[in-house]
Each structure stands twice: as structure tokens, then as C-alpha cells.
Amino acid sequence: MKKRPSTDNRLQARIQEVERDVNRAREQLQRRVEYACGALDVWRKVGVTGLKGQVLIVDGDPEFRREILEMVLNAGYRGDEAKDAVEATSYLQLAKYRLVIVDMYIQKGSGWRVMRRALRRFPGIKVVIIVRNNEQGRQAMRMGAFSFLVRPIDGEQLRTCVLSAMKLKHRACEVLLRGDPCDRSCVNHFLWEGDLGEEPEIEYVDTPLDDFDEALQK
């Protein structure tokens, strides 16, 4: 009689474990469906020929996205905009980008995940992440971001980030990496010293969604 509660407890624990596995599998399947449908939604939204490439802007605020896109266009580059992590992933699957500007706090995921996805698919890409404080920004740079912007965003610093990311050869903003505030020295450097990088053909890695699911869980 004393062994029965122990057996019941083990059975209940096993049932709970199976339920967790089922829920996890259901979430992964739902995520795969979302990403598969996301690519179709982008096709319907802009068409294959409507994809611009070069710069991808990811933010939940349409007015803010439009402001950044106008600045990118005025700087002479092409750009696309995505409202959440799923849409951003679809754009990354459908076009090649040299720069991603992404808010850390976006719907259906996070800026961290979009950044990891971009870096996995395009090893040579640069990511500028929008954060709430400098510590978050420095953490993003340690994870592979080129630079970061702290809200409220300074328009001139945004322009500097875009120009330096697109024109310079270095893989990260050395000023912010040191913990110093942006002083435009990177842009001034290439204006005077010619530290201009070529515009390479960005290679991409065809990352399966299984690998992306694994990355999302980290």
C-alpha cells in the first residue's frame, strides 16, 4: 500500500513530461508554419521584384520605420522594412542584405533572434540594434552586432551608423566598443584616410528552419 503513492507520483510526473514535450513540439510546428506563411505574405505584399535588398529595417512602429527608410534612401541605398521577427526572417530568406537595423523589442520574437538569424545566414552582414541603454548595446556588440543605437535615437548618429556600416571595412564600431559616445570619427576617418571597403557580394548560408528553431531556444 505504501508503494502506490510513489507509483502514482511517477506516473503523474511522466504525464506532465509528455505534455511539456507535446506543447514544445506544437510551438515549434506553429513557428515553422508562421515562417513558411510569412514568406508567402511578403511575396503577396511586395512581389519578388519588389524586394530591394541592401538594408533591412525591423521595427514595430511604421512611422519610425519610414523615417529610417527615408534616411537610408537619401544616403543612396535601397531598403526594405519588416514589422516583426517573422516578417524579418522572411525578408532574410528572400533577399540579400548588407545591413540590418533592428529594434531589440519587436513582436513575435526579439531583436536578438533576428540578429542571430542574420549573422547565421549572411556571415558578412552588419547589424545595428536599437536598445534601451548602453549596457544592452555593449552586450549586443559582444554577440556580433556592428553597432547600437539607444532610444530616443539621435538622427545624426543613425546616419553615421548607416554610412560607417555600409562604407567601412571594420566589423564593429570601435568607438562604442570602447564604451565611448559616438563622435563620428569613423566617418571622418574614411573621408580623410580612405578606409573604404569594397561592396562585396554578400554570401549567404541556407540555414534550415530546424537550425533556426534551435537558435530561438537559446
mmCIF file of the C-alpha atoms, coordinates in Angstrom:
data_MODEL
# 
_entry.id   MODEL 
# 
loop_
_atom_site.group_PDB 
_atom_site.id 
_atom_site.type_symbol 
_atom_site.label_atom_id 
_atom_site.label_alt_id 
_atom_site.label_comp_id 
_atom_site.label_asym_id 
_atom_site.label_entity_id 
_atom_site.label_seq_id 
_atom_site.pdbx_PDB_ins_code 
_atom_site.Cartn_x 
_atom_site.Cartn_y 
_atom_site.Cartn_z 
_atom_site.occupancy 
_atom_site.B_iso_or_equiv 
_atom_site.pdbx_formal_charge 
_atom_site.auth_seq_id 
_atom_site.auth_comp_id 
_atom_site.auth_asym_id 
_atom_site.auth_atom_id 
_atom_site.pdbx_PDB_model_num 
ATOM 1   C CA . MET A 1 1   ? 0.000  0.000  0.000   1.00 0.00 ? 1   MET A CA 1 
ATOM 2   C CA . LYS A 1 2   ? 2.879  2.377  0.671   1.00 0.00 ? 2   LYS A CA 1 
ATOM 3   C CA . LYS A 1 3   ? 4.294  1.937  -2.844  1.00 0.00 ? 3   LYS A CA 1 
ATOM 4   C CA . ARG A 1 4   ? 1.149  3.074  -4.625  1.00 0.00 ? 4   ARG A CA 1 
ATOM 5   C CA . PRO A 1 5   ? 1.540  6.850  -3.998  1.00 0.00 ? 5   PRO A CA 1 
ATOM 6   C CA . SER A 1 6   ? 5.108  6.637  -5.279  1.00 0.00 ? 6   SER A CA 1 
ATOM 7   C CA . THR A 1 7   ? 3.934  4.866  -8.435  1.00 0.00 ? 7   THR A CA 1 
ATOM 8   C CA . ASP A 1 8   ? 1.151  7.401  -8.912  1.00 0.00 ? 8   ASP A CA 1 
ATOM 9   C CA . ASN A 1 9   ? 3.633  10.241 -8.493  1.00 0.00 ? 9   ASN A CA 1 
ATOM 10  C CA . ARG A 1 10  ? 5.956  8.766  -11.098 1.00 0.00 ? 10  ARG A CA 1 
ATOM 11  C CA . LEU A 1 11  ? 3.040  8.299  -13.481 1.00 0.00 ? 11  LEU A CA 1 
ATOM 12  C CA . GLN A 1 12  ? 1.888  11.875 -12.937 1.00 0.00 ? 12  GLN A CA 1 
ATOM 13  C CA . ALA A 1 13  ? 5.415  13.180 -13.477 1.00 0.00 ? 13  ALA A CA 1 
ATOM 14  C CA . ARG A 1 14  ? 5.688  11.192 -16.704 1.00 0.00 ? 14  ARG A CA 1 
ATOM 15  C CA . ILE A 1 15  ? 2.343  12.555 -17.927 1.00 0.00 ? 15  ILE A CA 1 
ATOM 16  C CA . GLN A 1 16  ? 3.498  16.103 -17.228 1.00 0.00 ? 16  GLN A CA 1 
ATOM 17  C CA . GLU A 1 17  ? 6.764  15.458 -19.061 1.00 0.00 ? 17  GLU A CA 1 
ATOM 18  C CA . VAL A 1 18  ? 4.891  14.145 -22.111 1.00 0.00 ? 18  VAL A CA 1 
ATOM 19  C CA . GLU A 1 19  ? 2.564  17.163 -22.029 1.00 0.00 ? 19  GLU A CA 1 
ATOM 20  C CA . ARG A 1 20  ? 5.570  19.503 -22.000 1.00 0.00 ? 20  ARG A CA 1 
ATOM 21  C CA . ASP A 1 21  ? 7.107  17.667 -24.967 1.00 0.00 ? 21  ASP A CA 1 
ATOM 22  C CA . VAL A 1 22  ? 3.825  17.857 -26.885 1.00 0.00 ? 22  VAL A CA 1 
ATOM 23  C CA . ASN A 1 23  ? 3.452  21.572 -26.161 1.00 0.00 ? 23  ASN A CA 1 
ATOM 24  C CA . ARG A 1 24  ? 7.042  22.217 -27.207 1.00 0.00 ? 24  ARG A CA 1 
ATOM 25  C CA . ALA A 1 25  ? 6.550  20.295 -30.451 1.00 0.00 ? 25  ALA A CA 1 
ATOM 26  C CA . ARG A 1 26  ? 3.303  22.165 -31.100 1.00 0.00 ? 26  ARG A CA 1 
ATOM 27  C CA . GLU A 1 27  ? 5.037  25.519 -30.590 1.00 0.00 ? 27  GLU A CA 1 
ATOM 28  C CA . GLN A 1 28  ? 7.869  24.550 -32.952 1.00 0.00 ? 28  GLN A CA 1 
ATOM 29  C CA . LEU A 1 29  ? 5.381  23.416 -35.597 1.00 0.00 ? 29  LEU A CA 1 
ATOM 30  C CA . GLN A 1 30  ? 3.398  26.622 -35.221 1.00 0.00 ? 30  GLN A CA 1 
ATOM 31  C CA . ARG A 1 31  ? 6.599  28.638 -35.566 1.00 0.00 ? 31  ARG A CA 1 
ATOM 32  C CA . ARG A 1 32  ? 7.546  26.779 -38.755 1.00 0.00 ? 32  ARG A CA 1 
ATOM 33  C CA . VAL A 1 33  ? 4.085  27.420 -40.194 1.00 0.00 ? 33  VAL A CA 1 
ATOM 34  C CA . GLU A 1 34  ? 4.370  31.114 -39.310 1.00 0.00 ? 34  GLU A CA 1 
ATOM 35  C CA . TYR A 1 35  ? 7.729  31.424 -41.056 1.00 0.00 ? 35  TYR A CA 1 
ATOM 36  C CA . ALA A 1 36  ? 6.526  29.489 -44.103 1.00 0.00 ? 36  ALA A CA 1 
ATOM 37  C CA . CYS A 1 37  ? 3.408  31.647 -44.372 1.00 0.00 ? 37  CYS A CA 1 
ATOM 38  C CA . GLY A 1 38  ? 5.490  34.750 -43.688 1.00 0.00 ? 38  GLY A CA 1 
ATOM 39  C CA . ALA A 1 39  ? 7.437  34.307 -46.914 1.00 0.00 ? 39  ALA A CA 1 
ATOM 40  C CA . LEU A 1 40  ? 4.177  33.976 -48.851 1.00 0.00 ? 40  LEU A CA 1 
ATOM 41  C CA . ASP A 1 41  ? 2.831  37.099 -47.158 1.00 0.00 ? 41  ASP A CA 1 
ATOM 42  C CA . VAL A 1 42  ? 5.918  39.055 -48.219 1.00 0.00 ? 42  VAL A CA 1 
ATOM 43  C CA . TRP A 1 43  ? 5.519  37.843 -51.803 1.00 0.00 ? 43  TRP A CA 1 
ATOM 44  C CA . ARG A 1 44  ? 1.908  38.998 -51.784 1.00 0.00 ? 44  ARG A CA 1 
ATOM 45  C CA . LYS A 1 45  ? 2.871  42.275 -50.156 1.00 0.00 ? 45  LYS A CA 1 
ATOM 46  C CA . VAL A 1 46  ? 5.737  43.413 -52.376 1.00 0.00 ? 46  VAL A CA 1 
ATOM 47  C CA . GLY A 1 47  ? 6.264  40.720 -55.003 1.00 0.00 ? 47  GLY A CA 1 
ATOM 48  C CA . VAL A 1 48  ? 9.604  39.099 -55.760 1.00 0.00 ? 48  VAL A CA 1 
ATOM 49  C CA . THR A 1 49  ? 10.725 42.050 -57.889 1.00 0.00 ? 49  THR A CA 1 
ATOM 50  C CA . GLY A 1 50  ? 9.675  44.461 -55.133 1.00 0.00 ? 50  GLY A CA 1 
ATOM 51  C CA . LEU A 1 51  ? 12.395 43.286 -52.763 1.00 0.00 ? 51  LEU A CA 1 
ATOM 52  C CA . LYS A 1 52  ? 15.094 45.957 -52.565 1.00 0.00 ? 52  LYS A CA 1 
ATOM 53  C CA . GLY A 1 53  ? 17.844 44.270 -50.572 1.00 0.00 ? 53  GLY A CA 1 
ATOM 54  C CA . GLN A 1 54  ? 20.907 46.071 -49.111 1.00 0.00 ? 54  GLN A CA 1 
ATOM 55  C CA . VAL A 1 55  ? 19.315 47.396 -45.872 1.00 0.00 ? 55  VAL A CA 1 
ATOM 56  C CA . LEU A 1 56  ? 16.553 45.752 -43.797 1.00 0.00 ? 56  LEU A CA 1 
ATOM 57  C CA . ILE A 1 57  ? 14.759 47.823 -41.134 1.00 0.00 ? 57  ILE A CA 1 
ATOM 58  C CA . VAL A 1 58  ? 12.875 45.905 -38.431 1.00 0.00 ? 58  VAL A CA 1 
ATOM 59  C CA . ASP A 1 59  ? 10.648 47.823 -36.016 1.00 0.00 ? 59  ASP A CA 1 
ATOM 60  C CA . GLY A 1 60  ? 7.047  47.670 -34.843 1.00 0.00 ? 60  GLY A CA 1 
ATOM 61  C CA . ASP A 1 61  ? 6.375  51.383 -35.408 1.00 0.00 ? 61  ASP A CA 1 
ATOM 62  C CA . PRO A 1 62  ? 5.528  52.051 -39.093 1.00 0.00 ? 62  PRO A CA 1 
ATOM 63  C CA . GLU A 1 63  ? 6.268  55.784 -38.833 1.00 0.00 ? 63  GLU A CA 1 
ATOM 64  C CA . PHE A 1 64  ? 9.653  55.104 -37.277 1.00 0.00 ? 64  PHE A CA 1 
ATOM 65  C CA . ARG A 1 65  ? 10.462 52.526 -39.966 1.00 0.00 ? 65  ARG A CA 1 
ATOM 66  C CA . ARG A 1 66  ? 9.529  55.029 -42.647 1.00 0.00 ? 66  ARG A CA 1 
ATOM 67  C CA . GLU A 1 67  ? 11.795 57.699 -41.118 1.00 0.00 ? 67  GLU A CA 1 
ATOM 68  C CA . ILE A 1 68  ? 14.759 55.321 -41.112 1.00 0.00 ? 68  ILE A CA 1 
ATOM 69  C CA . LEU A 1 69  ? 13.964 54.121 -44.627 1.00 0.00 ? 69  LEU A CA 1 
ATOM 70  C CA . GLU A 1 70  ? 13.861 57.690 -45.944 1.00 0.00 ? 70  GLU A CA 1 
ATOM 71  C CA . MET A 1 71  ? 17.267 58.352 -44.390 1.00 0.00 ? 71  MET A CA 1 
ATOM 72  C CA . VAL A 1 72  ? 18.633 55.151 -45.980 1.00 0.00 ? 72  VAL A CA 1 
ATOM 73  C CA . LEU A 1 73  ? 17.218 56.128 -49.379 1.00 0.00 ? 73  LEU A CA 1 
ATOM 74  C CA . ASN A 1 74  ? 18.606 59.659 -49.079 1.00 0.00 ? 74  ASN A CA 1 
ATOM 75  C CA . ALA A 1 75  ? 22.025 58.145 -48.371 1.00 0.00 ? 75  ALA A CA 1 
ATOM 76  C CA . GLY A 1 76  ? 21.813 56.360 -51.719 1.00 0.00 ? 76  GLY A CA 1 
ATOM 77  C CA . TYR A 1 77  ? 20.950 52.837 -50.574 1.00 0.00 ? 77  TYR A CA 1 
ATOM 78  C CA . ARG A 1 78  ? 17.998 50.522 -51.107 1.00 0.00 ? 78  ARG A CA 1 
ATOM 79  C CA . GLY A 1 79  ? 15.922 49.276 -48.206 1.00 0.00 ? 79  GLY A CA 1 
ATOM 80  C CA . ASP A 1 80  ? 13.068 47.041 -47.069 1.00 0.00 ? 80  ASP A CA 1 
ATOM 81  C CA . GLU A 1 81  ? 11.075 47.206 -43.848 1.00 0.00 ? 81  GLU A CA 1 
ATOM 82  C CA . ALA A 1 82  ? 9.616  44.495 -41.600 1.00 0.00 ? 82  ALA A CA 1 
ATOM 83  C CA . LYS A 1 83  ? 7.239  44.889 -38.679 1.00 0.00 ? 83  LYS A CA 1 
ATOM 84  C CA . ASP A 1 84  ? 8.197  41.837 -36.585 1.00 0.00 ? 84  ASP A CA 1 
ATOM 85  C CA . ALA A 1 85  ? 10.603 38.913 -36.253 1.00 0.00 ? 85  ALA A CA 1 
ATOM 86  C CA . VAL A 1 86  ? 8.603  36.598 -38.521 1.00 0.00 ? 86  VAL A CA 1 
ATOM 87  C CA . GLU A 1 87  ? 8.434  39.131 -41.342 1.00 0.00 ? 87  GLU A CA 1 
ATOM 88  C CA . ALA A 1 88  ? 12.118 39.964 -40.885 1.00 0.00 ? 88  ALA A CA 1 
ATOM 89  C CA . THR A 1 89  ? 13.028 36.294 -41.206 1.00 0.00 ? 89  THR A CA 1 
ATOM 90  C CA . SER A 1 90  ? 11.002 36.090 -44.416 1.00 0.00 ? 90  SER A CA 1 
ATOM 91  C CA . TYR A 1 91  ? 12.891 39.021 -45.913 1.00 0.00 ? 91  TYR A CA 1 
ATOM 92  C CA . LEU A 1 92  ? 16.193 37.435 -44.896 1.00 0.00 ? 92  LEU A CA 1 
ATOM 93  C CA . GLN A 1 93  ? 15.130 34.246 -46.678 1.00 0.00 ? 93  GLN A CA 1 
ATOM 94  C CA . LEU A 1 94  ? 14.099 36.055 -49.867 1.00 0.00 ? 94  LEU A CA 1 
ATOM 95  C CA . ALA A 1 95  ? 16.759 38.734 -50.408 1.00 0.00 ? 95  ALA A CA 1 
ATOM 96  C CA . LYS A 1 96  ? 20.405 39.506 -49.662 1.00 0.00 ? 96  LYS A CA 1 
ATOM 97  C CA . TYR A 1 97  ? 21.235 42.289 -47.210 1.00 0.00 ? 97  TYR A CA 1 
ATOM 98  C CA . ARG A 1 98  ? 24.411 44.036 -46.146 1.00 0.00 ? 98  ARG A CA 1 
ATOM 99  C CA . LEU A 1 99  ? 22.900 45.784 -43.111 1.00 0.00 ? 99  LEU A CA 1 
ATOM 100 C CA . VAL A 1 100 ? 20.042 45.070 -40.700 1.00 0.00 ? 100 VAL A CA 1 
ATOM 101 C CA . ILE A 1 101 ? 18.713 47.759 -38.352 1.00 0.00 ? 101 ILE A CA 1 
ATOM 102 C CA . VAL A 1 102 ? 16.531 46.059 -35.739 1.00 0.00 ? 102 VAL A CA 1 
ATOM 103 C CA . ASP A 1 103 ? 14.810 47.056 -32.504 1.00 0.00 ? 103 ASP A CA 1 
ATOM 104 C CA . MET A 1 104 ? 15.592 44.689 -29.640 1.00 0.00 ? 104 MET A CA 1 
ATOM 105 C CA . TYR A 1 105 ? 11.916 44.681 -28.578 1.00 0.00 ? 105 TYR A CA 1 
ATOM 106 C CA . ILE A 1 106 ? 9.758  43.562 -31.501 1.00 0.00 ? 106 ILE A CA 1 
ATOM 107 C CA . GLN A 1 107 ? 6.719  41.343 -31.831 1.00 0.00 ? 107 GLN A CA 1 
ATOM 108 C CA . LYS A 1 108 ? 6.840  37.583 -32.482 1.00 0.00 ? 108 LYS A CA 1 
ATOM 109 C CA . GLY A 1 109 ? 10.409 37.275 -31.278 1.00 0.00 ? 109 GLY A CA 1 
ATOM 110 C CA . SER A 1 110 ? 13.192 39.650 -30.384 1.00 0.00 ? 110 SER A CA 1 
ATOM 111 C CA . GLY A 1 111 ? 15.938 41.695 -31.944 1.00 0.00 ? 111 GLY A CA 1 
ATOM 112 C CA . TRP A 1 112 ? 18.477 39.234 -30.531 1.00 0.00 ? 112 TRP A CA 1 
ATOM 113 C CA . ARG A 1 113 ? 16.917 36.422 -32.544 1.00 0.00 ? 113 ARG A CA 1 
ATOM 114 C CA . VAL A 1 114 ? 16.732 38.441 -35.737 1.00 0.00 ? 114 VAL A CA 1 
ATOM 115 C CA . MET A 1 115 ? 20.384 39.414 -35.281 1.00 0.00 ? 115 MET A CA 1 
ATOM 116 C CA . ARG A 1 116 ? 21.454 35.792 -34.768 1.00 0.00 ? 116 ARG A CA 1 
ATOM 117 C CA . ARG A 1 117 ? 19.418 34.728 -37.779 1.00 0.00 ? 117 ARG A CA 1 
ATOM 118 C CA . ALA A 1 118 ? 21.004 37.417 -39.967 1.00 0.00 ? 118 ALA A CA 1 
ATOM 119 C CA . LEU A 1 119 ? 24.541 36.559 -38.827 1.00 0.00 ? 119 LEU A CA 1 
ATOM 120 C CA . ARG A 1 120 ? 23.955 32.842 -39.408 1.00 0.00 ? 120 ARG A CA 1 
ATOM 121 C CA . ARG A 1 121 ? 22.561 33.348 -42.901 1.00 0.00 ? 121 ARG A CA 1 
ATOM 122 C CA . PHE A 1 122 ? 24.874 36.168 -44.033 1.00 0.00 ? 122 PHE A CA 1 
ATOM 123 C CA . PRO A 1 123 ? 28.277 35.790 -42.318 1.00 0.00 ? 123 PRO A CA 1 
ATOM 124 C CA . GLY A 1 124 ? 29.455 39.142 -43.711 1.00 0.00 ? 124 GLY A CA 1 
ATOM 125 C CA . ILE A 1 125 ? 26.371 41.150 -42.738 1.00 0.00 ? 125 ILE A CA 1 
ATOM 126 C CA . LYS A 1 126 ? 26.392 44.039 -40.252 1.00 0.00 ? 126 LYS A CA 1 
ATOM 127 C CA . VAL A 1 127 ? 23.667 44.540 -37.639 1.00 0.00 ? 127 VAL A CA 1 
ATOM 128 C CA . VAL A 1 128 ? 22.779 47.772 -35.847 1.00 0.00 ? 128 VAL A CA 1 
ATOM 129 C CA . ILE A 1 129 ? 20.492 47.011 -32.909 1.00 0.00 ? 129 ILE A CA 1 
ATOM 130 C CA . ILE A 1 130 ? 18.224 49.551 -31.192 1.00 0.00 ? 130 ILE A CA 1 
ATOM 131 C CA . VAL A 1 131 ? 18.342 49.183 -27.407 1.00 0.00 ? 131 VAL A CA 1 
ATOM 132 C CA . ARG A 1 132 ? 17.197 50.933 -24.233 1.00 0.00 ? 132 ARG A CA 1 
ATOM 133 C CA . ASN A 1 133 ? 20.576 51.518 -22.603 1.00 0.00 ? 133 ASN A CA 1 
ATOM 134 C CA . ASN A 1 134 ? 24.306 51.314 -23.273 1.00 0.00 ? 134 ASN A CA 1 
ATOM 135 C CA . GLU A 1 135 ? 24.789 48.036 -21.398 1.00 0.00 ? 135 GLU A CA 1 
ATOM 136 C CA . GLN A 1 136 ? 22.305 46.273 -23.668 1.00 0.00 ? 136 GLN A CA 1 
ATOM 137 C CA . GLY A 1 137 ? 24.125 47.763 -26.637 1.00 0.00 ? 137 GLY A CA 1 
ATOM 138 C CA . ARG A 1 138 ? 27.543 46.567 -25.491 1.00 0.00 ? 138 ARG A CA 1 
ATOM 139 C CA . GLN A 1 139 ? 26.101 43.098 -24.883 1.00 0.00 ? 139 GLN A CA 1 
ATOM 140 C CA . ALA A 1 140 ? 24.724 43.107 -28.442 1.00 0.00 ? 140 ALA A CA 1 
ATOM 141 C CA . MET A 1 141 ? 28.152 44.033 -29.791 1.00 0.00 ? 141 MET A CA 1 
ATOM 142 C CA . ARG A 1 142 ? 29.722 41.178 -27.848 1.00 0.00 ? 142 ARG A CA 1 
ATOM 143 C CA . MET A 1 143 ? 27.188 38.919 -29.583 1.00 0.00 ? 143 MET A CA 1 
ATOM 144 C CA . GLY A 1 144 ? 28.215 40.175 -33.018 1.00 0.00 ? 144 GLY A CA 1 
ATOM 145 C CA . ALA A 1 145 ? 26.399 43.475 -33.647 1.00 0.00 ? 145 ALA A CA 1 
ATOM 146 C CA . PHE A 1 146 ? 28.263 46.134 -35.622 1.00 0.00 ? 146 PHE A CA 1 
ATOM 147 C CA . SER A 1 147 ? 26.876 48.988 -33.534 1.00 0.00 ? 147 SER A CA 1 
ATOM 148 C CA . PHE A 1 148 ? 23.887 50.049 -31.444 1.00 0.00 ? 148 PHE A CA 1 
ATOM 149 C CA . LEU A 1 149 ? 21.526 52.975 -31.018 1.00 0.00 ? 149 LEU A CA 1 
ATOM 150 C CA . VAL A 1 150 ? 19.891 53.987 -27.730 1.00 0.00 ? 150 VAL A CA 1 
ATOM 151 C CA . ARG A 1 151 ? 16.350 55.348 -27.691 1.00 0.00 ? 151 ARG A CA 1 
ATOM 152 C CA . PRO A 1 152 ? 15.491 58.159 -28.148 1.00 0.00 ? 152 PRO A CA 1 
ATOM 153 C CA . ILE A 1 153 ? 17.571 57.895 -31.312 1.00 0.00 ? 153 ILE A CA 1 
ATOM 154 C CA . ASP A 1 154 ? 19.781 60.724 -32.474 1.00 0.00 ? 154 ASP A CA 1 
ATOM 155 C CA . GLY A 1 155 ? 19.257 61.187 -36.207 1.00 0.00 ? 155 GLY A CA 1 
ATOM 156 C CA . GLU A 1 156 ? 22.858 62.140 -36.893 1.00 0.00 ? 156 GLU A CA 1 
ATOM 157 C CA . GLN A 1 157 ? 24.172 59.086 -35.050 1.00 0.00 ? 157 GLN A CA 1 
ATOM 158 C CA . LEU A 1 158 ? 21.777 56.902 -37.046 1.00 0.00 ? 158 LEU A CA 1 
ATOM 159 C CA . ARG A 1 159 ? 23.104 58.357 -40.281 1.00 0.00 ? 159 ARG A CA 1 
ATOM 160 C CA . THR A 1 160 ? 26.675 57.829 -39.060 1.00 0.00 ? 160 THR A CA 1 
ATOM 161 C CA . CYS A 1 161 ? 25.916 54.172 -38.230 1.00 0.00 ? 161 CYS A CA 1 
ATOM 162 C CA . VAL A 1 162 ? 24.458 53.526 -41.675 1.00 0.00 ? 162 VAL A CA 1 
ATOM 163 C CA . LEU A 1 163 ? 27.318 55.221 -43.526 1.00 0.00 ? 163 LEU A CA 1 
ATOM 164 C CA . SER A 1 164 ? 30.050 53.539 -41.488 1.00 0.00 ? 164 SER A CA 1 
ATOM 165 C CA . ALA A 1 165 ? 28.384 50.114 -41.684 1.00 0.00 ? 165 ALA A CA 1 
ATOM 166 C CA . MET A 1 166 ? 27.965 50.332 -45.450 1.00 0.00 ? 166 MET A CA 1 
ATOM 167 C CA . LYS A 1 167 ? 31.264 52.003 -46.347 1.00 0.00 ? 167 LYS A CA 1 
ATOM 168 C CA . LEU A 1 168 ? 33.919 50.932 -43.849 1.00 0.00 ? 168 LEU A CA 1 
ATOM 169 C CA . LYS A 1 169 ? 35.809 47.661 -43.712 1.00 0.00 ? 169 LYS A CA 1 
ATOM 170 C CA . HIS A 1 170 ? 35.898 47.179 -39.940 1.00 0.00 ? 170 HIS A CA 1 
ATOM 171 C CA . ARG A 1 171 ? 33.469 44.682 -38.415 1.00 0.00 ? 171 ARG A CA 1 
ATOM 172 C CA . ALA A 1 172 ? 32.385 46.732 -35.385 1.00 0.00 ? 172 ALA A CA 1 
ATOM 173 C CA . CYS A 1 173 ? 32.204 50.354 -34.270 1.00 0.00 ? 173 CYS A CA 1 
ATOM 174 C CA . GLU A 1 174 ? 35.452 50.749 -32.356 1.00 0.00 ? 174 GLU A CA 1 
ATOM 175 C CA . VAL A 1 175 ? 34.264 53.888 -30.545 1.00 0.00 ? 175 VAL A CA 1 
ATOM 176 C CA . LEU A 1 176 ? 31.191 52.260 -28.986 1.00 0.00 ? 176 LEU A CA 1 
ATOM 177 C CA . LEU A 1 177 ? 33.126 49.064 -28.364 1.00 0.00 ? 177 LEU A CA 1 
ATOM 178 C CA . ARG A 1 178 ? 35.492 51.078 -26.151 1.00 0.00 ? 178 ARG A CA 1 
ATOM 179 C CA . GLY A 1 179 ? 32.498 52.459 -24.257 1.00 0.00 ? 179 GLY A CA 1 
ATOM 180 C CA . ASP A 1 180 ? 32.884 55.998 -25.635 1.00 0.00 ? 180 ASP A CA 1 
ATOM 181 C CA . PRO A 1 181 ? 29.987 58.028 -27.090 1.00 0.00 ? 181 PRO A CA 1 
ATOM 182 C CA . CYS A 1 182 ? 29.634 58.322 -30.864 1.00 0.00 ? 182 CYS A CA 1 
ATOM 183 C CA . ASP A 1 183 ? 31.884 61.114 -32.177 1.00 0.00 ? 183 ASP A CA 1 
ATOM 184 C CA . ARG A 1 184 ? 31.616 60.455 -35.944 1.00 0.00 ? 184 ARG A CA 1 
ATOM 185 C CA . SER A 1 185 ? 35.342 59.688 -36.006 1.00 0.00 ? 185 SER A CA 1 
ATOM 186 C CA . CYS A 1 186 ? 34.655 56.585 -38.124 1.00 0.00 ? 186 CYS A CA 1 
ATOM 187 C CA . VAL A 1 187 ? 33.028 58.637 -40.882 1.00 0.00 ? 187 VAL A CA 1 
ATOM 188 C CA . ASN A 1 188 ? 35.653 61.365 -40.604 1.00 0.00 ? 188 ASN A CA 1 
ATOM 189 C CA . HIS A 1 189 ? 38.312 58.656 -40.888 1.00 0.00 ? 189 HIS A CA 1 
ATOM 190 C CA . PHE A 1 190 ? 37.112 57.317 -44.202 1.00 0.00 ? 190 PHE A CA 1 
ATOM 191 C CA . LEU A 1 191 ? 36.567 60.847 -45.507 1.00 0.00 ? 191 LEU A CA 1 
ATOM 192 C CA . TRP A 1 192 ? 40.217 61.710 -44.859 1.00 0.00 ? 192 TRP A CA 1 
ATOM 193 C CA . GLU A 1 193 ? 42.109 58.422 -44.719 1.00 0.00 ? 193 GLU A CA 1 
ATOM 194 C CA . GLY A 1 194 ? 40.327 56.410 -47.378 1.00 0.00 ? 194 GLY A CA 1 
ATOM 195 C CA . ASP A 1 195 ? 39.404 53.465 -45.149 1.00 0.00 ? 195 ASP A CA 1 
ATOM 196 C CA . LEU A 1 196 ? 36.771 52.467 -47.655 1.00 0.00 ? 196 LEU A CA 1 
ATOM 197 C CA . GLY A 1 197 ? 35.728 48.890 -48.087 1.00 0.00 ? 197 GLY A CA 1 
ATOM 198 C CA . GLU A 1 198 ? 34.574 47.335 -51.289 1.00 0.00 ? 198 GLU A CA 1 
ATOM 199 C CA . GLU A 1 199 ? 30.908 46.484 -51.671 1.00 0.00 ? 199 GLU A CA 1 
ATOM 200 C CA . PRO A 1 200 ? 31.296 42.697 -51.661 1.00 0.00 ? 200 PRO A CA 1 
ATOM 201 C CA . GLU A 1 201 ? 28.758 40.242 -52.934 1.00 0.00 ? 201 GLU A CA 1 
ATOM 202 C CA . ILE A 1 202 ? 27.284 39.022 -49.668 1.00 0.00 ? 202 ILE A CA 1 
ATOM 203 C CA . GLU A 1 203 ? 27.412 35.257 -49.437 1.00 0.00 ? 203 GLU A CA 1 
ATOM 204 C CA . TYR A 1 204 ? 24.584 33.527 -47.653 1.00 0.00 ? 204 TYR A CA 1 
ATOM 205 C CA . VAL A 1 205 ? 24.189 30.224 -45.880 1.00 0.00 ? 205 VAL A CA 1 
ATOM 206 C CA . ASP A 1 206 ? 20.949 28.344 -46.465 1.00 0.00 ? 206 ASP A CA 1 
ATOM 207 C CA . THR A 1 207 ? 20.056 27.714 -42.821 1.00 0.00 ? 207 THR A CA 1 
ATOM 208 C CA . PRO A 1 208 ? 17.234 25.174 -42.311 1.00 0.00 ? 208 PRO A CA 1 
ATOM 209 C CA . LEU A 1 209 ? 14.343 26.159 -40.065 1.00 0.00 ? 209 LEU A CA 1 
ATOM 210 C CA . ASP A 1 210 ? 15.323 23.308 -37.754 1.00 0.00 ? 210 ASP A CA 1 
ATOM 211 C CA . ASP A 1 211 ? 18.559 25.150 -37.015 1.00 0.00 ? 211 ASP A CA 1 
ATOM 212 C CA . PHE A 1 212 ? 16.636 28.377 -36.560 1.00 0.00 ? 212 PHE A CA 1 
ATOM 213 C CA . ASP A 1 213 ? 14.288 26.703 -34.080 1.00 0.00 ? 213 ASP A CA 1 
ATOM 214 C CA . GLU A 1 214 ? 17.363 25.633 -32.127 1.00 0.00 ? 214 GLU A CA 1 
ATOM 215 C CA . ALA A 1 215 ? 18.712 29.181 -32.192 1.00 0.00 ? 215 ALA A CA 1 
ATOM 216 C CA . LEU A 1 216 ? 15.385 30.589 -30.999 1.00 0.00 ? 216 LEU A CA 1 
ATOM 217 C CA . GLN A 1 217 ? 15.518 28.443 -27.896 1.00 0.00 ? 217 GLN A CA 1 
ATOM 218 C CA . LYS A 1 218 ? 18.938 29.721 -26.827 1.00 0.00 ? 218 LYS A CA 1 
# 
